[in-house]
């Protein structure tokens, strides 16, 4: 029997212990979402409207911000609605869609960070070949790779999950993720293929992380021998490193929380761990890049001064 004909909705129980704070959480979450929208959209508009910023590094940054908007859109509207509702339900198809958005957002972030690391490697270690290698065509291919590959990989995981026969409608989280749905399967044998594909997915993105770390270790080693390279590294690579550390830290905590099934932790702590990667990186990244990258900082200052003096 198709599980979709049996289970039409899921009940999300992640908010059950904090319902007395729902109005406070609503206004804080709404404020957070508005700031994420403002910061990321502002950075995208600044990059797209200034011809001097039409360079691979800044184009990749705008893609990074756009991906943050994509991930935030998959979480905040539904979460805000749940905070105003006494019943926290999501349709079966809506739950699968949200899981697709959450996972593809996280994996795309890691792919984009990997492309950024490759871009910085070329700019610092092979500056004479940089523009011939990082052409517009190659940049477009890398951007498509960083979006479409995660989307297809996660789509495969979600497709396998959609074929499972589920025995429960209750998900003890604030939002739908693939692993939480898989855990509801009636027959553990059915989840074998899903588990294998999920582990392959994890291995793929662990290698992404290893590549990024190796790239920056190589860059640090290279930059120590040259004052000019050291200056370029400090200006352009430090924001990438901060974003990488922030992102990996929040993702690892959420993955450990899911995989270890840490039910001993209070629900409030589990909720905080679960939403970290949807709050901290989308808020911090535009601020880090806006203040650290000289061209963007100067552009922001010129816009602010123009508005004040107008």
N, C-alpha and C positions, 0 to 999 in steps of 0.2 A: 504493500500500500504506500502511496506517495505521502510522505510526512506532511507535505504542504496542505493536504486535504484534512489532516487531523489537527495540527497546530497552526492556527491562523494569527495568533498574537503571542508576544512574550511579555512577562511582567518583570520590570526592573526593580530590584529591592535595595539598591545601593543607597537610596535616600531615606529609608525607613527610620533610621536612628537620628536623623538631623532635621526632621520635619518641623520642629519647633523653631528652627533657625532659617526656614525657607525664604522669608522675605529679605532677611539680611543677605543670605547667599544669592538671592535673585539680583539684588542691586549691585553687589560686588561682582557677580558674574557678568551682568550687563555692562558694567563699567569696564571690566577687563576686556570683553569682546569689542566694545567700541574703541578702546585704545589700540587693540590689535589691528582692527580695521583701519584706523586713522594712521598709525605708524607705517604699516606695510603698504597701504595704498599710496601714502605720501612718498615713500621711497621709490615705489614703482613709477609714479608720475614724474618725479624728479629725474630719474634715469632715462625714461622714454622721451622726455621733452628737451633734454640737454644733449646736443650732438657730441659734445666733448666727452660724454659718459657712454657713448656707444662703442665700448670696448668689451672684449670677452668677459673680463672680470666683473664688470658692472652689469652686463646682460645676465650673467649667471646669478648675480645677486638679486636682480629683479625676478628671475625664475624662482629663486629660493623664497622670496617674499610671497610670490603668487602661490607657491605650494603651502605656505603657512596659512594663507587665506582659505585654501581648499580644505585643509585639515580642520581649521576652526569652524568652517561652515558645516562640516559633518558632525560637529559636537554641540556647539553653543546653542543654536536655535532650538533643538530638541530638549537640551538640558534646561534651558530657560522656561520652556513650556512645562516641563515636568515639575519645576519649582513652584509653578502657579496651579498645579493640578493635584488633586488628592489621589489620583490613580495613575500610576506610571506604567503605561503600556506602549508597545511598539509592534507594528505588524510584522509578520514573518519575513516578507520581502524587504520591508524597511530595515529590519535588523541585519539582514544579510548585506544590504546596501551600506549601512553604517559601518559594518565590519570591514567591507571593501575599502571604504574611504579612510578609515582609521589606519589600517595596515598599509595601504598604498601611499598614504601621506608620510608615514614614518619611513618606509623603505625608499621613497623618492627623496626625502631629505638626505638620507645617507648616500644615495647615488649622486645627488647634486654636490654634496660635500666632497665626494670622490673626484668628480669632474673639476671642482674648484682647486683641489690639491694638485691635480694634473696640470691645470692652467698655471698655477704658481710655480710648479717645477719647471715648466717650459720658460716662463718669464724670467726666472732667476738663474737657472742652470744652462739654458740654451737661448739666450736673448736674441742672437743673430738669426735664429731659425724660427723664432716665436710666431711672427706674423704669417710665415709661409705654412707652418704646421697648423696653427689655430686660425684657419681661414673661416669665413662666414659659413661656408658649406659644412665644414667639420664641426663648428660650434653648433649649428642647427641639428646635426646628427647626434651629437653628444646630449643636447637638451632633450631630443626625442627619446634617446636611450634612457635617460634618467627619469623620464615620466612613463613611457610605454612599457618598458621592461618590468618595473615593479607592479604596474597595473595588471599586466598579464599574469605574472607569477602569483600575485595575491588572488587574481580572478580564478586561477586554477584551484587554489586552496578553498576559496568560497564555493566553487562549483562542487567539489568533493564533499564539503560540509552540507550542501543543499540536498545531497542524496542520502543522508543519514536518516534513520528512523529515530525520532526523539521521544523521550518518555517524560519530559517535564517542560513546563512553560516558564520556569522561574530562573532568572539570571541575577546573581547577587552582585551586580555592578551598576555603575551609573549609566553605562552605554554598552552597546553590543561589540564584542570582539570575537574573532573566530574561535579561539580556544575555549571560551566560555560556552559557546554553542556546541562544540564537539563534546564537551564534558556531559552534555545532556543526552547523549546517544544511549539507546536502549541496550545495544549489543556491542561490547568492547571490540569484538572481532571486526565490526564494520569500520572502526576508526583506525585500523592498521595502516591503510593506504594514506589516509589524511595525516597520520602521525609521521609517516616517512616523508611525504611531500613537505610538511611543516618543518621537519628537521633539515631537509635539503635547503629550504628557503632560509632558515637561520644560518646555515653554513655559508650560503652565497653572500649574505650580508655581513657575516663575520669577516669574510675575506675582503669585502669592501672596507670595513673598519681597519683591517691589517694593512691594506694598501694605503689608506689615508695616513695612518700612523707612520708607516715606513717612509712615505713621501716627505712628511714634515721632519722626520729624523734625518733624512738625507739632506733636506734643505738647511736644517740647523748646522749640520756638519759642514756643508758647502759655504754657508754664510760666515762662519767663524774666521775664514781665511781672507775675507774681503770686507772692507769698511762700507763700500757702496752696496754690496749684496746684503750686508747686515742691516743697513738702513732700509732697503727695499723690503726685507723680510719683516722688520718691525712694523712698517707702515701697512703692508698688505696681508701678511700671513697671520699675525697675531689675532685679528678678528675671527679668521677661519678657525684657529685653534680654540679660541674661547667658545665659539659656536659648537664645534665638535665635542668638546669636553662637556658642555651643558647638555647637548642632545644625547650623547651616549650615556651620561649619568642618569638622566631621567628615563630613558628607554630601558636601560639595564634594570633599574629599580622596578619598573612595571612588569618586565618579563619575569624577573625573579618572583615578584608577587603572584603572578598568574601560575607559573610553572611549579612553584613550591607549594601552592595552594595554602597560603599563610592565613588560615582562618582564625588562628590564635590572636592575630592583630585586631584591634578595634576597627569597626567598620569605617569610622572617620579617618583613621590612618590609611586604611586600604584605599579609600576614595582619594585622599590627597596624593598618594603614590600613583594612582591610576591617571589622574588628570595633569600631573606635572609636565609631561611632554606636550600637552595641549595649551599650557599656560606660560611656562617659563621661556622656552625657545622662541615662540612667536612674539613675545613681548620684548625679550632681550636682544634678539638678532638685529632688528632695525636700529635700536639704540646703539649697539656696539659698532655696527658698520657706519651709522650716521656720524658718530663722534670720532671714530678712529681713522676712517678713510678721508684723506685731505680734500679730494675733489668734491666729495659729497658734503663734507662739513662746510666747505666754502660756499657751495651752492645753497645749502640750508641757511647759512648766515646772510647771504646776499638777498634771499627771498624774505627773511624775517626783517632785515633792515629796510628793504623796499616797502614792506607792508607798514612798518612803524612810521616811516618818513612820509608815506603817501598822504 
